[in-house]
Every structure is written in structure tokens, then in C-alpha cells.
Amino acid sequence: MIGVDFGSSLIKWFDGENFGEGIPKGNVFNLGLSSSEVFVKFSEYPICRGSKLKKIILNDISLELSVDTDKVSVAFCSTERVENGCRFLIFVEKKEAFNRIPEELLSHSQVTVDILGGVNAILLNFTDTFTLIDAGKGKIAVVNVLDGVIKGCEILRGGFDYYKSDLSFLRELLKGEVFLSGGGALSEEFRGALKEITNFTVPELEPFGDKTPLYLNAYGLYKFRKFPCKAYFKSASLLSSEFLQKNKRSLLFASVSVILSLSLITASEVLNLLTAKRDYLNLKRSLNRELSKILGERVLAPEIQVPQKLESLEKISEFLGIDTPSILFYIDRISKSVVSGINVFSLEGGVSSMSFKLKGKADSDSSLGKFVENLKRSFSKVSLSTEKQGKSGISFTILLEVKGGT
């Protein structure tokens, strides 16, 4: 297994001994796709595993983002159990993003998200409570980990060159010991800006030395089998070329044994076996067809699918909230309320909570007042708190509630 960090500007790899740039030679890869275009969210679901889970998550994403499920891929993992199910970390990526991965690499890869490799590397070598800042060319990813559990993940579009002049907005995202990786860790200007708001560590591991920040993700992806959050967009085939190569002799011996065993079976026994198999398959197909009509979906494993359907159908129906408006509806209302002199830095919340929290900066009381008045036309409750910062403007936090919210 080779860990591959498929970044937006560079491809880095590590095979346990050697490391480098470009497409590595090998049979099986654990590939971390750049998170620069990934949408990330945490959600709670009433079930923690099973064949229906991915479909539920895709439907949830489709409703929230108003996207066609055929156009996106999801990678997810359960981070912790909650009262009514499990909390999941979910990554959403357009399927077209996989087109830029060379076929010879993609066909032999398990595909996850690059930042998870970095988190795994810190967990394995440093501590289990920390914040990792992966400052790359195309994004800055900030991941919070508490006692080995991922509690927060923010992806900021634009790389370290874009944000290096002012990183004050990161302050509220940093919890515990802070580690810096990616190209930003090698930029004196970015490190200087980050040092103004927090102390941090640039990790160093063998055999990378001072290049560790560039290869941290690849290292963690190489050791990914030890990581609890295996969120894969694409999993490797069980019959990979590496598996076939390593077990070539065993498979050959098994094949010969089967052939010799079959040669001992009489013609009548073969006929009886074939007849019994045919009758069984016909009965199974008939049963699955009838169950498919009842459940409204293709049934392949009735002993699993039927109990799951009975146990989860009511909770899933309630959870999906089909009548809930798309989050894009509210984002559009917020966007149209912005006036000149207003800069919104962050937006939190969602349709499930029926509330949003905005943080940003205004250049004057007048522009902030107009912004608030515009928001009141679209939201049932608007709560404002401010903090003046001299000539730099007014920092504000606005809590919004939509009709029906708490």
C-alpha cells in the first residue's frame, strides 16, 4: 500500500521507505483527494451502519444542497455514538473531480480525503487532542480532534498565500495544541502571521525531515488502516492486483485442488446438484421479486434488508424532512441582504436547527444597520451583538431564526 496525497498543485507519495513527487509505481494506493473543493458537514442519523446508510446520506445531501445524487460522491465515517444513533463526518465531492486522477492510479486506489491522512499522522506520533491546520495552495483545512475523535472540520477556499496577511479569523477555530502542515508551514510570511494569534508546532518525522509538512498527509495515508475514520469515496477491489500477486501460489494450489475434487464427483451427482441449484435460484429470484415490490427497492439480501426496512423506515422518513426548504434558500436570502461595507467571514447552522449564526465585520454603524434591516425581512428573529475595533471597523455576530425555529 502506498499513501498518495493528490493535491491541487502537487502529487506526493510515501511507500514506507521512500517518498517523492509525481505518480508512484505500485499496485495498490491509498489516495487522498485534495479537500480544496470538498463540502464537509457533520450530521446525526438514526442508524449507524448498514446497506441503507449511504443512500440516506445521499438523499440528505441532495435535499440540503439541491444537487442530483448522481452528480456527487460521498465519503463518511461515524465519529461517535449519540442518543438516537451516530454522528457522522461527511465529505461531498463532485464526481467530475475524479476525472483528473489518471486512470492507472484511480483504478488501483482507495480514495479518501487528504486531510484525514494528516490527522492520522498526528494521532500516531504526537497527541490525541489537537488542531491541525493544513495550509495548501488551494485551501486551508482546520480539523479539531478531542481524545482521538474528530469534533470539527472547516475547509477555507483559497490557499495560504490568500490568507497570509490576516489570520485573526482562525483564532476561534483553534483548540488544544496546534500543528501546521502543508506548503504554508514552509512559508515564513504565513508562519509569521499565524504566530501572531497562536503558538504552533510544525511536525517533523522520519524520513522526511524538514519536508514533513509536505508529506504529512501521504504518511498518514500510508498508515491509514490504523485510522478509525475510514471515509472512502471509493474502496479498492478485494481482488486487487496486489492480492493476486501475493497469493498467486495459494490461488493456483486451491484451483488445482478444486479441479481434482470435482473429478471425483460422478455425472449423476453433478446433475442432481445442478437441478437443486436451479430450483433454489428460481425460488430465490421469485421471493426477491415479490419483496422488491413490497419494499419499493431492489432486494438482494432479504435477511438483512427486510429487518432494516422495518426498524428504520419511520425514523428515516421523519429525519429526511422532505418538506424542509433547501439551505440554499436561506443562503440566498442572506446574500441578498448584504450591503456595501459588510464582510461576512463565517456562516454556521442549517435547516435542521432552523437557525444560523453569522460572523463578520462592518465598516460603519450605518451599513450594519441596513444589513440587519434587510435580514429582518427574511427571518423571524434577528439578534445582533457587536464589538467595535477602532478604525478597523465593527466586528459583529448575528443570530438568525427562521419561522418554526427555536
N, C-alpha and C positions, 0 to 999 in steps of 0.2 A: 504494500500500500504506500502510495506517495501522496503527501499533502501538497495541494496546489492552491495558491492564493491567486485567483483570476481577477486581478484588479482592473480598474478603469484605465490605467496607463501602463502597468507592468504585470507580467505573469511571473510569480515567484514560486519555487518548489523546494521541498525537502524530503529526502528518502530515508532518513535515519542516520545517514553518514555524510552525504554530500548535499549541497544546496546550490541554487543558481537561478537564472532568469530564462524565460522562454518556455517552450513546450518540452517537458521532460520525456525521456524514453522509459516506457514501462507498460505494464498490463492492466493495473487497477489503480485508480486515483480517487482520492477524497478531495473534491474540488469545492472551494468556497467562492461563490459568485459575489462580485462586488455589491455591497449594500447601498451604493450611491443612488440607485433608482428604486430601491425596495420600500414598500409601505409596511410599517410594523405596528402591531397593536397587541394588547392583552385582552383576552375575553374569557369569561367563565361559561362552561357548558354543563348540562345535566348529566352527561356521560363522559367517561374518562378514556375509553378505548372502544374498539370495535370497528366493523366494516363500514358503519354508517357515519362515523365521526368526520371523515374528510368531506363527505357530501354536505353534512350540516354546516361545517365551517365555510365551505364554498358558497352555500346559499346565504349565510350570514354576511359574508364579504360582498356578495352580489347586491344584497339589499342595502348595505351601508354605503358602498361606493358607486352603486348604479353601474356595474360593469357586467359583461357577459361572462359566465363561468368558463366558457370555452376559450376565453382570451387570456386567462391568468392561471398561474400555478401557485400553490400554497405550500409552505413548509412550516411545520408546527411541532411543538413538544409541550407536554404537561410540565409545568413548573412546580405546582403544589396542589394539594387537595384542599377544597373549600367545603362549606357546609352542604351545598347541593350539587356537588360534582367536582370538577377540576378547573384550575386556572391554566390557560394556555398562552404561550408566547407564539405569535403568528407572524410570518413573513409572507408578503404577497408580491409577486413579480409578474410582469407581462411575459407571456410565452415567447414573444419575439426576441426577448433578451437572450434566450438560449441560442439564437441563431448565430451569434458572434463567437460562440465556442466552437473551435474546429471539430469536425465530426470524429476524427480519430481520437480526440480527447474526450468528447462528450459521451461517445458510445461505451467507454470503459470507465465512466466516472459515477460516483455517488455525488450529487450536487446539493450543497447546503449554502449557508451564508458566511462570508469571510470572517465577520466579526466574532462568530462563535468559536472559531479557531483561536483567536486571541484570548478570549475569556477562558477557554480550556487551558491555554498555556500558563496564564496567571494562577489558575486554581492548582495546577500540577506543581508549580515551582515556587509560589510566593505565599499567598494567603487566600482565605475563602470569603473575605469581606472587603470589597474594594469598588472603585470606579475605574473603568478602562476607557480612555479616550483614544480612539483610533482615528488619527488625523491624516486622511489621504488626500490625493489630488482632487477627487470628485466629491468627497463628503467628509463630514466629521461625525463619527458614531460614538455615542456615550452610553455605556452599559453599566448599570448598578447591580452589584451582586452582594447579597447578605447571607452569610452562613452557607455559601455554596449555591444559593438559589437566585436566579436572575429576577430582580424585582422591577427593573426599569430599563428601557431601551429607547433612545432617541436618535434619529438619523437626520442630520442637518445638511441640506443640499449646499453644495459649494465646498471646496476644499480648504486646506489650511491657509493658502495664500489669500483667499477671500475674506477670512475672518481674523487674520493675524493682527489687524490694527486695534481691535477691541473685542476682548473675550469675556467681558463682565457678565454677559447673559448666561455664561456657563456656570456661574457661581452656585445657583440654586439647584443645579443638576448633580453636583459633586457630593458624594457621600463616602466616608471611610477613606482609606488610603487610595491615592490617585496614581494610576500608571498611564504613561503616554507612549503610544506606538504609532507606526505609520511614518510617512515622509515628514510629517510635522515635527516628529521627535528629532529630526536631523536639521531642522531649520532654527537657527539662532533667534531669528525675529519672532517666530511662533512660540518658542520656549520662553523667550523673554516676556511676551505678552501673557502667557499662561502663569508665569511665576508671580505676576502682579496680583493674581487672585487666589493662588493656592500653591502649596508645596506638592511636588510630584516626583515620581521615580520613572526613569527611562530604563526598562528591564534589559538585562544582558544575560544571554545564555550561550552555552557552548553548542555547536562550534561556530556560532555567528559573530561573537564578539560585539564590536560597536555597530554591526549591521543588524543586530537583533530586532530593532523596531520594524525593519522592513520584512523580516522573516518570521515574526511572532505568530501571525495567522497561519502560515504554512506549517510551522512547528506544531501548533495546536491541532491542525487538521490531520497531520501525520499520526498524532496520538488520539484521534477523535473517538476511537472505540471505548475509551475510558470516560468520555464526557456524558453526563446524564441527559443533556438536552440535544438529542439527535434529531434535529429538524431538517428533513430532506425534501427538496423539490423532486429529486429523482434518486431512486435506490439502484444499486448495482444488481445485475442478474446473479442468481445463485450459481449458474453455470458459467461463471466468468472464465476468461482465458487463463487467468492465474490459477483458478481452481482446477481447471482441466490439466494444466501443465504440472502442477504439484502432485496431482493424484492420477497421473497417466498410467502408472503401473497397476495401481489398485483397481482402476476402472477396467483396464484390459483383463486383469485376472477375474474380476467379477463377471465380465461379459463372457469369458470362456466358460466359467462355472455354470452360468445360466444356460448356455448352449448345450453343455454336456448333460445338465439336468433335464432339459427339455427332450433330449434324445431318448431318455428312458421312459417317457410317457407314451402310452400306446395310442393308436389312432382313435379308438373308441373313447378313451378318456379325454382326448383333445376335443372331440365332437361334443361330448357332454358338457365340458367346460365352456365351450363357445356358445352352446344353446342356453346354458344357465346365465352366462354373461349378457347375452342378447335380451333375455326375458327381464333380467334385473335392470338393464339400461332403459328398456321400454317403459317399465313401471316407474322408474325414477324420473324420466322425462315427463311422463303423464302427470305425476304428482307435482313436479316443479311448475308445469304449465298452469295447473289449477291454482297453486299457491301464488303464482305471479299475478293471476287475475285478481285475486283477493287483496294482495298487498300493494298492487299497482307498481311493481318493480320486478326486475329480473331476479329470480330466485335460483341461486347456485348451491347454497348450503342451508337448507331449511332448518336443520337442527340448531343453527346459530341465528339465522335471520328472523325466524318467527318469534322466539323469545325476546330478541332485541326490539322488534317492532312493537310487541305488546307492552313492554316495560317503558319504552322511551317515547312513544308516539305522542302522548298527551303533553309531556314536558317539552318536547321539541316544538310542537305546534305553538305552545304558549311562548316559548323562548324566541322563536324566529320573528315574532311581531310583524306579521306581513303588512298590517295597517300602519305601521310606523313610517313616517316620512324619511326619505334618504338624508343622510348627514350633509350631502351636497346642497340640499335646500337651505339649510341653516348657514352653511359656509357662504353661500351666495348672498344671503341677507346681510351677513356681517361685512362681506367685501363691499357691498353697495353702500354700506353706512359710513365707510372710511372717507374722510375729507382730507384736504391738504393740511400738512403739518402733523399728521398722525402716522406713527410707525408701530405696527403690531409685530411683536417678537415671537409670541407663542400662543397657541390655542389648544386648550385641553377640554375634554368632555366628549359627549356623544349622545346619540339618540336614545340609548338605553337608560342613561341617567337623566335625560331631558334637561340637561344644564351644560353650560360652557363657561370656561374661565379664560379671559384674555389678559395678556400682559404686554405692555408696550411703553412708548414714550410719545409725549405731545410737546410741540414747541410753544404752546400757549394755552391759557385757560379757555380762550375763545374757541380754538379748534377742538379742544377736548369736549367742550360743552355741545358743540354741533354734532360731534361723533355720538355722544350719549343720547342726544335727542333723536338722532336717526335710528339708533338701536331700539329705542322705546317704541318705535312704530312696528317693529317686528317681533319683539319679545315681551312676554307678560311681566317680567321683572328685571330691572337693570340696577345693579348695586355697584357703586364706584368708590374706590379708595385710591388716594394719590400720595405722592411723596415728591416735593419739589427738590430739584438738584441744581439750583443756581442757573447759570447760563446754559447748562446742558439740556434744560427742559424739565418736563414733569413726568416722572415715572408713574404709571397707573396700572391698577388691577381692576378688571370689570367682571362681575359675576352675572351671567345671563341665565334666565329660566324661560323655557318655552311653555306654552299652555299645557297644563296637565302635569308639569314638573313639580318637584317638592320644594 
